[in-house]
């Protein structure tokens, strides 16, 4: 086992997504010389992850999504890049990580500060039969495989999950000429974040575009038939033929590595207002983190990552900075019915109230004290976003 050199004050970042690169960018605004090492499972190319779920309609190949190759960004930001490599363990006492590299075998890399930005992994539900035929799309490598499987001819795609990602992919696939069926155990799409009437608007709009809904059902079994087609049997007993099954049932923080190192985790890695974990000089942010500053929630969206990266970059440069999260509306990319939502915190007491539009396109969530704790805007009502954000700030 070799040991890579590391200087005093060196920062090691694990994960080359928006959280990892974002933290490095913010740090480099303040410190151009301290050694920074970035370890990435992939090539560390920079791209917009949200762009994946509407790339097909825009006829964008995987290579088109890359805005800056990882090697170029590393050169620009003066970063030592360890690409196509996996961190296999963290020693928080000895302040080092063990890395299985693509070319140099197993290396031990010392650190003074460690940033965990490894994100989340797709949730997989158990399915009988040929479960390996079910694909998930969570990063650029996944999208490359997905894009290749779709090929150049229209496909029948069965999507598992009627949440945000499932609905976005459904619209994208339809726009690209594919047939789409969505399966979800909930009685309506986006059931966890929208009031019933609002989610029915989404359901009807996507149905008019061509989505076939199998709500109140799950996928029980998938079998590959001769010729490559898949037979998908639902919990209702219905069977459908598909060319591709896409799982979009949610994400879970990738906590296996920090948990094995003894770092405190629940749904994600627990971090305080300064993004510190339970281990000295180890920080976490992004989809991996469970933020004390956000009521102990995970926040798997772009805006929280930007705010967290800005605060952490300053802290690592010696400017102790607590992260604060403003009201951060989430835009759901469903062109049939554009949707913006701020969900109330889980467990919030209150109710959704319509703002009176006959189309049920504007809603607010009000608690027992009459304060607005969330909102949902659909269609033309999305233009009221700033008005609704201000209402939550009162």
Secondary structure, DSSP 8 states (H G I E B T S, - for coil): -EEE---TT-EEEE--SHHHHHHHHHHHTT-SSS-EEEE-SS---EE-GGGGGGTTTTT--HHHHEEE-HHHHHHHTT-EEE-S-EEEEEETTTTEEEEE-SSS-EEEEE-SEEEE---EEE-----EE-GGGEE---SHHHHHHHHHHHTTS--EEEEE--SHHHHHHHHHHHHTT-EEEEEESSSSTTTTTS-HHHHHHHHHHHHHHT-EEEET--EEEEEE-TTS-EEEEETTS-EEEESEEEE-S-EEE--HHHHHTT--BSSSEEE-TT-B-SSTTEEE-GGGEEEGGGTSB---SHHHHHHHHHHHHHHHTT-----------EEE--GGG-EEEE---TT--EEEEE-S-TT--EEEEEETTS-EEEEEEEGGGGGGHHHHHHHHH-
